[in-house]
Every structure is written in C-alpha cells, then in structure tokens.
Amino acid sequence: MPGKDSPVRFVSEPDSAPQPSGSRRMSTDLPFLDGTETVTLDVRDARMGLSGIMPAAWAISEHLTDLAVEREIAQGGEISCRKGCDECCRAYFVTCSPPEAFRILDDVNSLGSSAKQRHLSSLAVAADRYAKSGVAQAAAARDSDDSNAGSNIDISAAYWRENKFDCPILRDGACSLYESRPTACREFLVTSPAELCASYNPARVPIPFSMEMTLSIWAGRIEQLKPTMIPLVNILAWSTNKATRAARTWRAPQIARTFLEVLTERAETAAERK
C-alpha cells in the first residue's frame, strides 16, 4: 500500500544518490536537536494531491526520529517499545493531519474486499462511539499546538480516559495498517515501562516538533484553510462529503517547496524554544 508512486521522494544521502531524470532536487537545512540536518527531496514536474506527500513525510519523520533515538541511546537510555506492546494504542487520543487521513482511507480502500470491509466497519463503529462520547465536544475546543510533540495529550484527555476504547486499526495487539499509521504514532517512543503509558506518565524520547502539526499547517496553507487535526477514531465520518477535496491536485514542485518552507519554520521555532 504505502509503496504507491509519488512525485516527491525523500533522499537520505543526496551526495551519493543520482537525481532521477526529469526531477528537481530541493533541500533545506533544519536545526534539529544539537545540530543541523539537511532534508532533500527529488520532485517530478507532475500533479499531486495532499496525500501524495505522505511517503516523503513518513521517511523524513522516521529519519529525524532515528536521530532522536540514537541520541537517547548514546545518553544511556533504552527504548521500551516492542512489537506486541499496545498500551499507547489503547490509552491515547491519537489524531492525524488531513494528508494522513486521506492516505489512510486511500490505503483502506485499496485493500481486498474482505479486509477493506473489516476496516471500514471498525472505523464506522469507532466514529459512532466517538460521536456519542464527551470526547468529541472536548476535541472541538482543542488548541492547535504541539507542545506534547505527538499532539496526543491535550484538553480532551480527561474525557478520553473515561470513554477510551481501542484504536480502530488495532488487531490482535498490533497495528493492522502499520505502514500507514499516523506520524503521531511513529514519533511516540518511550524509555519507561509500558504501565506508565497506561497511566499517562511515560518518559518520552524528546522530538522537537511533530510531523503531524507540520502536515496540518502545510495542508492549511495549500488549501487556504485553518490547520486541522482529525481524531483517528473519527476519520471515516470526517471524510464524508470530502471526495472533491481528497481528489484535488496541485503542481508537485509548488507544494513540495511549501512543505519544505513549513518544515523549516517548525524546526526553527522548536530550536528557539530550547
């Protein structure tokens, strides 16, 4: 699923990677942790929707998260997260940006009929339960700020703890859409025991800024809308009547440049807060 072709790709080692014919190479330098990290994209002159940025955004998020993990380990820390540990999938109010929501739904719709129906049914049940809980009302008042990096613990947390239910894409203790999972999940790593995740007091690996908020701001700038974060449990209901929005496209070089601009702004703001 996430292997779908995109006009934009992240280049982790641009000095040794040949530039594909017909593409434009774009770079930006990010202040990150205690140094500077160069982010490079190869961009074809093609058209692309919001979800088309996701392969590059996932790769950049993974690259920056790996740097944070390496620093944590060098300082004597140990990552507690393991396959089969699903406390965060049960405890936290996970949100995602519009590009992520569109991509997750694209990937669900690309599944075989049985798997697709199973996921759509699970998402529909989650959306119905969400609508009937106090979480929806609390989330409507949330502030678009990512001081908690993954945007998971916010003003709706108290309601979620009372009404919480398993993530709708959790299956047998594992993520059933792992390669399409939100960046908030990708960037949530801890060095403390799992029970502290369940009690909302984990020791997290510090990541200066979230990709989720970066994507939300970027999408808002492209669409000229206010940045939005969608509860994962509600993406099916949220997507209703948004087919035109999901299908809209722009020139990839234009929106890739804007993505790098927003990414740089976010990194510089995080560096100034240190």
C-alpha positions as CSV (number, residue, x, y, z in Angstrom):
1,M,0.0,0.0,0.0
2,P,2.5,2.7,1.1
3,G,4.6,1.8,-1.9
4,K,2.4,3.8,-4.2
5,D,4.4,6.0,-6.5
6,S,4.6,9.7,-5.6
7,P,6.1,12.7,-7.5
8,V,8.0,13.5,-4.3
9,R,10.6,11.4,-2.5
10,F,13.0,11.9,0.4
11,V,16.7,11.5,-0.4
12,S,18.5,10.4,2.7
13,E,22.0,10.5,1.1
14,P,21.9,13.1,-1.7
15,D,25.6,13.2,-2.3
16,S,25.6,9.6,-3.4
17,A,22.1,9.3,-4.8
18,P,21.7,10.1,-8.6
19,Q,18.9,12.6,-9.4
20,P,16.2,10.9,-11.5
21,S,15.7,12.4,-15.0
22,G,13.0,15.0,-15.1
23,S,13.0,15.7,-11.4
24,R,14.1,18.8,-9.4
25,R,16.2,18.4,-6.3
26,M,15.1,20.7,-3.4
27,S,16.8,21.0,0.0
28,T,16.5,22.7,3.3
29,D,18.7,22.8,6.4
30,L,16.9,22.1,9.7
31,P,18.1,22.9,13.2
32,F,17.4,19.6,14.9
33,L,18.5,18.5,18.4
34,D,22.1,19.7,18.8
35,G,23.0,20.1,15.2
36,T,21.7,20.8,11.6
37,E,20.0,18.2,9.4
38,T,19.7,18.6,5.7
39,V,16.4,17.4,4.2
40,T,16.4,16.8,0.4
41,L,13.5,16.0,-1.9
42,D,13.5,14.8,-5.5
43,V,10.4,16.3,-7.1
44,R,8.9,15.5,-10.5
45,D,7.0,18.1,-12.5
46,A,3.7,16.3,-12.0
47,R,0.4,16.9,-10.2
48,M,-0.2,15.7,-6.7
49,G,-2.9,15.6,-4.0
50,L,-2.3,16.2,-0.3
51,S,-1.9,12.5,0.4
52,G,0.9,12.3,-2.2
53,I,3.3,14.0,0.3
54,M,3.0,11.1,2.8
55,P,5.8,8.8,1.6
56,A,8.3,11.7,1.9
57,A,6.8,12.9,5.2
58,W,7.0,9.4,6.7
59,A,10.6,9.0,5.6
60,I,11.6,12.4,7.0
61,S,9.7,11.7,10.2
62,E,11.5,8.3,10.5
63,H,14.9,9.8,9.8
64,L,14.5,12.6,12.4
65,T,13.1,10.2,15.0
66,D,16.0,7.8,14.4
67,L,18.4,10.7,15.2
68,A,16.5,11.4,18.4
69,V,16.6,7.7,19.4
70,E,20.3,7.5,18.6
71,R,21.0,10.4,21.0
72,E,18.8,8.9,23.7
73,I,20.7,5.6,23.5
74,A,24.0,7.4,23.5
75,Q,22.9,9.0,26.7
76,G,22.2,5.6,28.3
77,G,18.5,5.3,27.5
78,E,16.8,2.2,26.2
79,I,13.7,2.2,24.0
80,S,10.9,0.2,25.7
81,C,8.6,0.0,22.7
82,R,8.3,-3.5,21.3
83,K,6.1,-5.5,19.0
84,G,3.2,-6.7,21.0
85,C,3.1,-3.7,23.4
86,D,-0.1,-1.9,22.6
87,E,-0.7,0.3,25.6
88,C,-0.4,3.5,23.6
89,C,-2.9,2.1,21.1
90,R,-5.5,1.8,23.9
91,A,-4.7,4.7,26.1
92,Y,-4.1,7.7,23.9
93,F,-6.3,10.1,21.9
94,V,-4.5,9.8,18.5
95,T,-5.0,12.5,15.9
96,C,-3.8,12.9,12.4
97,S,-3.5,15.6,9.7
98,P,-5.7,15.8,6.6
99,P,-3.0,14.4,4.3
100,E,-2.6,11.4,6.7
101,A,-6.3,10.9,7.0
102,F,-6.7,10.9,3.2
103,R,-3.8,8.5,2.8
104,I,-5.1,6.1,5.5
105,L,-8.5,6.0,3.8
106,D,-6.9,5.5,0.3
107,D,-4.9,2.6,1.7
108,V,-8.0,1.0,3.3
109,N,-9.9,1.4,0.0
110,S,-7.1,-0.3,-1.9
111,L,-7.3,-3.5,0.3
112,G,-9.1,-6.6,-0.9
113,S,-12.8,-6.7,-0.4
114,S,-12.8,-8.7,2.9
115,A,-10.0,-6.7,4.6
116,K,-11.5,-3.4,3.3
117,Q,-14.9,-4.1,4.7
118,R,-13.5,-5.2,8.0
119,H,-11.6,-1.9,8.4
120,L,-14.5,0.2,7.2
121,S,-16.8,-1.5,9.7
122,S,-14.3,-1.0,12.5
123,L,-13.9,2.7,11.6
124,A,-17.7,3.2,11.4
125,V,-18.2,1.7,14.8
126,A,-15.4,3.9,16.2
127,A,-16.9,7.0,14.6
128,D,-20.3,6.2,16.1
129,R,-19.0,5.7,19.5
130,Y,-16.9,8.8,19.3
131,A,-19.9,10.9,18.3
132,K,-21.8,9.7,21.4
133,S,-19.0,10.3,23.8
134,G,-17.9,13.5,25.5
135,V,-14.6,13.3,23.7
136,A,-16.0,14.9,20.5
137,Q,-17.2,18.0,22.3
138,A,-13.8,18.4,24.1
139,A,-11.9,17.9,20.9
140,A,-13.8,20.7,19.1
141,A,-12.3,23.1,21.6
142,R,-8.7,21.9,21.3
143,D,-5.8,24.3,20.6
144,S,-3.7,23.7,17.6
145,D,-0.4,23.5,19.5
146,D,2.1,20.6,19.6
147,S,3.9,21.2,22.9
148,N,3.5,17.5,23.6
149,A,5.2,16.7,20.2
150,G,2.7,14.0,19.1
151,S,-0.4,16.1,19.9
152,N,-1.9,13.1,21.8
153,I,-2.3,14.5,25.3
154,D,-4.5,17.6,25.1
155,I,-7.6,19.1,26.6
156,S,-9.7,16.1,25.6
157,A,-7.5,13.6,27.5
158,A,-9.7,13.6,30.6
159,Y,-12.7,12.8,28.6
160,W,-10.8,10.2,26.6
161,R,-9.6,8.4,29.7
162,E,-13.2,8.0,30.8
163,N,-14.5,6.9,27.4
164,K,-11.4,5.3,25.9
165,F,-11.6,2.4,23.6
166,D,-9.1,0.5,21.4
167,C,-7.7,2.1,18.3
168,P,-10.0,1.0,15.4
169,I,-7.0,-0.3,13.4
170,L,-5.6,-2.4,16.3
171,R,-5.8,-6.1,15.6
172,D,-4.5,-8.8,17.9
173,G,-2.2,-6.4,19.7
174,A,-0.7,-4.9,16.6
175,C,-1.5,-2.2,14.1
176,S,-3.3,-3.6,11.1
177,L,-2.2,-0.6,8.9
178,Y,1.3,-0.3,10.4
179,E,2.9,1.2,7.3
180,S,0.2,3.8,7.0
181,R,-0.1,4.6,10.7
182,P,-0.2,8.3,11.8
183,T,3.1,10.2,12.3
184,A,1.9,10.8,15.9
185,C,2.3,7.0,16.5
186,R,5.6,6.8,14.7
187,E,7.1,9.6,16.9
188,F,5.7,8.2,20.2
189,L,8.6,6.3,21.7
190,V,9.3,5.8,25.4
191,T,12.1,4.7,27.7
192,S,9.8,3.9,30.6
193,P,7.8,0.7,31.3
194,A,4.5,0.2,29.4
195,E,2.4,0.6,32.5
196,L,3.5,4.3,32.6
197,C,2.0,4.8,29.2
198,A,-1.3,3.4,30.5
199,S,-1.1,5.9,33.4
200,Y,-0.2,8.8,31.1
201,N,3.2,9.4,32.6
202,P,5.8,7.9,30.3
203,A,9.3,9.1,29.7
204,R,9.2,10.0,26.1
205,V,12.0,10.3,23.6
206,P,12.2,14.1,23.0
207,I,11.3,15.1,19.4
208,P,11.5,18.8,19.0
209,F,8.5,19.2,16.6
210,S,5.8,16.9,15.3
211,M,5.3,15.9,11.7
212,E,1.6,15.8,12.3
213,M,1.4,19.5,13.0
214,T,3.8,20.3,10.2
215,L,1.5,18.5,7.8
216,S,-1.6,20.2,9.2
217,I,-0.1,23.6,8.8
218,W,1.2,22.7,5.3
219,A,-2.2,21.4,4.2
220,G,-3.9,24.5,5.6
221,R,-1.5,26.8,3.7
222,I,-2.0,24.9,0.5
223,E,-5.8,24.9,0.8
224,Q,-6.1,28.3,2.5
225,L,-7.8,26.7,5.5
226,K,-7.2,26.6,9.2
227,P,-4.8,23.8,10.3
228,T,-6.9,20.8,11.3
229,M,-6.2,17.6,13.2
230,I,-8.6,14.7,12.9
231,P,-9.2,12.1,15.6
232,L,-8.1,8.8,14.2
233,V,-11.3,7.2,15.6
234,N,-13.3,9.7,13.5
235,I,-11.6,9.8,10.1
236,L,-14.4,7.9,8.3
237,A,-17.1,10.3,9.5
238,W,-14.8,13.3,8.9
239,S,-14.2,12.2,5.3
240,T,-17.9,12.3,4.4
241,N,-18.5,14.9,1.6
242,K,-14.8,15.4,1.2
243,A,-14.3,13.5,-2.1
244,T,-13.7,16.6,-4.1
245,R,-11.1,17.8,-1.5
246,A,-9.4,14.5,-1.5
247,A,-9.1,14.4,-5.3
248,R,-7.8,18.0,-5.7
249,T,-4.3,18.3,-7.1
250,W,-1.5,20.9,-7.4
251,R,1.8,21.0,-9.2
252,A,4.2,18.9,-7.1
253,P,7.2,21.3,-7.2
254,Q,5.0,24.1,-5.9
255,I,3.6,22.3,-2.9
256,A,6.8,20.4,-2.2
257,R,8.6,23.8,-1.8
258,T,5.9,24.9,0.5
259,F,6.3,21.7,2.5
260,L,10.0,22.4,3.0
261,E,9.2,26.0,4.0
262,V,6.8,24.9,6.7
263,L,9.2,22.1,7.8
264,T,12.0,24.7,8.2
265,E,9.7,27.1,10.1
266,R,8.7,24.4,12.5
267,A,12.2,23.3,13.2
268,E,13.4,26.9,13.7
269,T,10.5,27.6,16.1
270,A,11.4,24.5,18.1
271,A,15.1,25.5,18.2
272,E,14.1,28.9,19.5
273,R,12.1,27.3,22.4
274,K,15.1,25.4,23.7
